[in-house]
Amino acid sequence: AHQIKAVMVVHNETSTGATSRIGEVRAAMDRAKHPALLMVDTISGLASADFRFDEWKVDVAVSCSQKGFMLPPGLGFNAVSDRARAVAKTNKMPRSFWDWEDMLKLNANGFFPYTPATNLLYGLREAIAMLLEEGLDEVFARHQRLAAATRAAVQHWGLEVLCQEPRDYSPVLTAVLMPPGHDADQFRQVVLDNYNMSLGSGLSKVAGKVFRIGHLGECNELTLMAALSGVEMGLRVAGVPHRAGGVDAAMALLEQPMPGNAPRHLAVVN
């Protein structure tokens, strides 16, 4: 009956370490000839995992500055299709801050309706230059490579990756299940106290059951190896049952040459 007005999908789910197949969602909507808008949260996915607003016919996408764009929090991004703008214009609900038109009107001349976060915009310009210099395909390949190395370590340790479907493994972060009888937050505290490294926590239903390893943004092989070493040392100190050598498993994968001529991110040691 076309009562559904919008289908809303999270592109990269940070609490579970899973990436949604947005293109397949759009294909299913098209097969059903459904007029609903497709709205996507790509806050942690944009600039880290492949996302195609036009090709996948997304109507509204939202993102932020603090993930793949490597900036502090503070900037929010919207991409809006003509169809979504037309629907918004028929919406009679009172709104001010959430109205696109004021922003679009002033953006046309390079201005904002409110005081802009100028320092973050300078940072954004540099972040975009870095991404384009590396090349988006290379950026996505680097994230996939670091994610695969992380999973190799986790699997060698004998722990379980929370995301069960390999096609949906996130290139942005890996969520790791703790063995029964071991609290993930206590383990995270051990790692923080001993090695000054903060791991992500489990959220909602997996709180205390999962810790998360991020491998996004300005991250390279050496950065990841340091993080995985901290996790493996933490597992030993916390008395979590595991098989030693996960760092070696990750290293073996990373020692393989990158495909093509993709540049590696530079590591500077002082």
MODA-V97088 format. One line per field, one symbol per residue. ss: DSSP state (2 for helix, 1 for strand, 0 for the rest). Layout:
ss = ???
//
This chain:
ss = 000001111101100001100222222222200000111110000000000000000001111100000000000111110222222220000000000222222220000000000222222222222222220222222222222222222222200110000222100011111000000222222222222000011002220001111100000022222222222222222000000002222222220000000000000000
//
